[in-house]
């Protein structure tokens, strides 16, 4: 099949805000468009913009279904992060019932097998029924592959493990907002974390750790990038400390700005209760920024691991890393092999 005959329609979260799923979706889109392949996107989040450049932002389920019926496509690729909610499963089932289309699902939540929902996997569930309808299921680790096959009854031939990340070329050099630039200038070490402001990312642990850390490193500061429903609670927690001016929450930043901040940080934190193969962890390591992360059994080499929900371990790891200092920053060449694997999977199911 020639590129002009491909009609790919992706469904999932389109930035802003930025996250791991968004990064993967955009990387696939850019890879396809660079090769002359049509790739349209339907955004499935509450964050909406005017439709532009073949990216559509429907308001509600009806508009989403009408777009699925109207837009040209012979491949539909659904991206799901977090949980297999009934709403997203119904969207997936509708996609699988459409004629003249092959369907692909990427499930980005590498920690799902150990979650309460993952523990209830069974072929007889609605989740299992829908998952078995897809032509291909892309998973981000072996635990998910085993869950889909043994837990939900999917055919092993339809399950493919492809890592979701796409690393940028070189060190990003975007201008930081003035307030963030001033924070970097007045704090050292700067610890930075990024993600949805949701319970599973355990930002309160980082805020609690900063007080003891500042006793040994009095210029230490913490930057938390992102937005979400816990923002009011986190700001209240920060305001209740004696070091509130040393915690900075600038909200969601443009992707190139966020990557620049990660590259400039002295330490990147990823303290989570429930997590998969985090793209931001790999980006930080790619830029030469030391990473301290909760051990979830799937962190890349070079990560300093700590037990989850362990305040003392986090404090000790930060103090040790601060004493060692940041190594010379060095970013490797971008790795697009995983995105090429997705393209080859499209060719496989079409041919």
ABEGO torsion letter per residue (X at the ends): XBAAABBBBBBEBBOOBBBAAAAAAAAAAAAAAAAGBBBBBBBABABBBBBBGGBBBBBEAAAAAAAAAABBBABBBBBBBGBBBAAAAAAAAAAAABBGBBBBBBBABAAAAABAAAAABBAABAAAAAAAABABBBBABAAAAAAAAAAAGBBAAABBBBBABBBBBEBBABBBBAAAAAAAAABOBBBBBBEBBBAAAGAAAAAAAAAAAAAABAABBBBBBEBEAAAAAAAAAAAABAAAAABBBAEBBBAAAAAAAAAABABBBBBBABBBBBAAAAAAAAAGBBBBBBBAGABBBGBBBBBBGBAAAAAAAAAAAAAAEBBBBBBBBBBAAAAAAAAAAAAAAAX
